[in-house]
């Protein structure tokens, strides 16, 4: 992504990894979250706000987000 100039907001990578860390099916959850972040990105940055929107609109990620 660096070649494309895409960046993560500070702390977002850690937040996502913490959210899916010990969840059953964590790799599909991670894939879903990253795909949605990519599809809904604003400009060249992946943001906490978009991730929060994804967590709130996805049953599986909402459950994971509530456990933090």
C-alpha positions in Angstrom: 0.0 0.0 0.0 3.0 2.3 0.5 3.6 2.4 -3.2 0.0 3.6 -3.7 0.4 6.2 -1.0 -2.3 4.7 1.2 -1.8 5.1 5.0 -3.5 3.9 8.1 -4.4 6.5 10.7 -2.1 6.1 13.7 -3.2 3.2 16.0 -5.7 1.8 13.5 -3.7 -1.3 12.7 -3.3 -2.1 16.4 -7.0 -1.5 17.0 -8.0 -3.9 14.3 -5.6 -6.6 15.3 -6.7 -6.3 18.9 -10.4 -6.5 17.9 -9.9 -9.7 16.0 -7.0 -11.2 18.0 -8.6 -14.2 19.7 -12.0 -14.3 17.9 -13.1 -17.5 16.2 -12.7 -17.0 12.5 -10.3 -14.1 13.0 -8.7 -14.3 9.6 -12.1 -13.9 7.7 -13.0 -11.1 10.1 -9.7 -9.4 9.4 -10.1 -9.9 5.6 -13.6 -8.4 5.8 -12.5 -5.4 7.8 -9.6 -4.6 5.6 -11.7 -5.1 2.4 -14.4 -2.8 3.7 -11.8 -0.2 4.9 -10.3 -0.3 1.4 -13.7 0.1 -0.3 -14.8 2.9 1.9 -11.6 4.8 2.3 -11.5 8.5 2.0 -8.7 9.7 -0.2 -5.5 7.9 0.6 -6.0 7.2 4.3 -7.8 4.4 6.1 -9.4 5.9 9.2 -10.8 5.0 12.6 -14.1 6.7 11.7 -14.6 4.4 8.7 -13.6 1.4 10.8 -16.1 2.4 13.5 -18.8 2.7 10.9 -17.9 -0.8 9.6 -18.0 -2.2 13.2 -21.4 -0.7 13.8 -22.9 -1.9 10.6 -21.5 -5.5 10.7 -23.0 -8.0 13.1 -19.8 -10.0 13.5 -17.5 -7.0 13.8 -19.9 -5.2 16.1 -19.8 -8.2 18.4 -16.0 -8.1 18.3 -15.9 -4.3 18.8 -18.1 -4.6 21.9 -15.7 -7.0 23.5 -12.8 -4.5 23.6 
